[in-house]
Amino acid sequence: MGDHDHPDYGLSCRQASGFGAMVSFKVDTHERALAVLERVRLVLFAESLGGTESLVTYPLVQTHGSIPGPMLDKLGIDERLLRLSVGLENAEDLIADLEQAIG
């Protein structure tokens, strides 16, 4: 749980009761990325992070929309990248939702 070697690990333990997870992944096409955003049922398509619900974001137009193309390329952010902020839902339910959304 958490990165014990991180310099702020102790601070995090004092301020929070647990750790979260952010997972970045790429699908095979831009069209599939958009379809995932439309098809998720349990996972919410939203930019706000830090809550207890699982959210999926589309960095290219949300969190990184103002970054110039060359920097996006350097960061590996393209039209196929999605980011999942994992919440408190049942893991099997989240996996099933993503499987049906990805198709």
Secondary structure, 3 states (H helix, E strand, C coil): CCCCCCCCHHHHHHHCCCCCEEEEEECCCHHHHHHHHHHCCCCEECCCCCCCCCEEECCCCCCCCCCCHHHHHHHCCCCCEEEEEECCCCHHHHHHHHHHHHC
